[in-house]
């Protein structure tokens, strides 16, 4: 899938058309939806965006010093967000499914607030707060075509500088090359596509213009380091 994405990306640059990338899907692969992620830029109005195929569990946030790991399993049959988000602690875990139902460490459905170790998960209407020390992640519950899905947003970045994961990626400084669709990132010039992706970090979700680039450029490290290769959920 990785080489296929790059080939599709390069085909766009050669033809100047958007054939092959429609509704977040790869041409010829209608059963393989792609999930679009946006990353704010430091000095530009348009964010960067990148797509990840849906067959992988993503490392959303890892806080090594507090032994906290949050992973997300994208929906199996939809390009809309996550069907399950799991908060892993040293000796337990808390699961949040697509309907916003929180399951505590004992495996039973918990009340509106569950605390395990240093983590407190609080359920509210269409929102779930995950708080641990000086870290705060807000999980939004959205609906598309009658099916709910989850979308996590990092609201407060912890003071520790060793955090990892999709949500821990910091804004990227880029420059648009004049009269082209090329971006200068980290001192190098790369191809990009003027793209529209749904921003699920707001409620309601909004269609947002962005620059579509290869995931490795935005994540500043190989995409494989963010994948757990676990089965997805339905």
N, C-alpha and C positions, 0 to 999 in steps of 0.2 A: 504493500500500500504506500510505503514511503516513496519508492522510486516512481510509482504511478502518479502521486501527487506532484512530484517535481516535473515529470513529463508533461502533465496537464498545465502546470504553471508555465513551462517554457513554450508550449504550444500557443498559449495566450499571447505571450510576448512576440511570437513570430507572426501570428495572424492578426493580432489587434482586435480579436473578438472575444466574447465571453463564453464561447462554445466549450463545453466540458466542465464548467462550474455554474451550476444552476440550482437555486434553492439549497445551496450547501452540499450538493451531491456531485459525484464524479460521473461523467458521461459513461453510459454503458454499465453502470453499477447502481441501479435504482435501489438495491437493497442495502447499500452502504452509505447511510447518511453521515454527514460531517458536522461537527460541532464547532461553531465559530467563537473565538475568544478575542476580546478587545483589551488593549493595553494603552493607557494614556501616555501621551508624550510630554516631555518636559517643556518644549519650546514651540509646539505646533498645535493648531486647533483640532486637526484630525488625529484620532488615535491610530495606532497600528493594530492589525488584526491577523489572526492565523487560524487555520483549520486543523482539527485533529479527528481521525476516524474513530468510529464509535465502538470498536472492538476491544478497547482497553480500559482498565481501571486506572484512574489518574491520581497521582500524588498531589493533593490540593495544598496541603500545608504540613510542614514537619518542623517541630520545635524541639531539637535534640536535648537541650538543657532541661526541659520539663518532661521529656519522654512522651511527647504528644504527637500523634500522627493522624491526619484527617485525609481520607481518601474518598473519591467519588466514582460511582459506577454509572456511566451514561445509559439512558434508556435504550433498550434493544431495538425497538421498532420505530424510533422517532429521532429527529434531529433536535429535539427540545430538551436540553439540560440533562439533569441527573435523576435517576430513579431511586438511588440509594446513596446516602452519605454516611460514612462510619467514622466515629471518633475513637481511635485506638489509644488506650492508656497503658501504663505499665502492666497492670494485672486485670484489666477489664476493658469493655468497649460499650459505646452507646450508638445505636443505629437510628437513623432518621429516614423514613421511606418517602416516596413521592407524594403521599397524601399528608405529609407533615406529622405523621405519627411517630412518636419517640419511644424507642424500646431501651430500657435500662440494662445494666450489667447482669441482672438476674434473668433476662429474657422475657420479662413481662412488660406490657405497655405501661409506661410511667405516667405520673401526673403532669401538670403543666410545667413543673420544674424538677429536674433530676441533677443531682450532684454526685460525681464520682472522682475521687482524688481532688485535684486542683481545678477540675472542669465543672462548670455549671451550664446546663442546657435548659433554656426557658422557652416554652412554646407560647406564642401569641397568635392572633388572627393573621394568617398568611405570612407569618414571620417566625423565625426561630433564632434565638440568640445563643451563641456558643462563646463562653467567656472563660479564660484561664489566665490568672494573674493580670498582666497588662496587655493581653491579646483579646481582640473581640472580632468574631466572624458572625455576620448576619446571613442567615439562609432564607432566601425568599421562596415562597411557594406560588408558582405561576400555573396558569392553565392554558392549554392549547388543544383545540379540537376535542374538548371534553375530557382531556387527560391532564392530570397535574404533573408537574415536575419541579425539581429543586434547582436553585442557583445560589452559590455561595459568594459573599462579598466580604473582603477584608476591610473592616471599619477602623480597626486600630492595630497598627503594626507593633509588635513587641520591641522592647529596647534591645534585646539580644540581636547580634548581627550575624548569627549563624542559621537563620531560618531558611527553609527550602520549600519548593513546591510551586505550582502554578500561581497561587495567590500571593506568594512571597516575591514574585518577580517585580522589580522596581521599574518605574517609567523609563523609557528609552529616549535618548536625545538623537534626533535624526534631522536631516536636511534634504529637501526636495531639490533635485538637480533641475536647472532651468529647462523648460520646453521638453520635458521627458517624464517618464513614469519611473525614473530611477531614484532611489533614496541612498543617501550617504549615512551609514550607521557604523559607529566605531571606526571611523576613518576609511571605510571601504564602501564602494558603490555596488548596490544590488538592485536587481529588477523588482518591480512591485506592480500591483494592479489596483486601480481605483475601484473600490468594492463597497457593497452595502451589506452590513451584518446586523442582526438583531442584538441590541444591548439588553441583556437580561439582568443587569445589575441595578436596574431601576424598575419601578412599578408605576404604571404598566410598562412592559418592555417596549423599546422604541427602536425603529429602524435607523441606523446610524451609518454615515459614510466613513470609510476608513481606508487605509493603505494595506492591502493584503500582501504579506510577505511569508517567506519560509519560516516555519516555527523555530528552527534553530537560531535564527537571527534575533527574534524577539526574546526567546528564553535565555539567550546568551550561553547556552550549553546544549548538547545533543538532546533531542526530544526523548530518546529512550530513557534518559535519567528521570523522567517524570511519569513513566509508564510502569504499571505493576503487572500487566499481562494477565489479569484475572478475568473471569467470565463476567459478562454484563448481565443486567437484570432486565426483566420484561416490563 
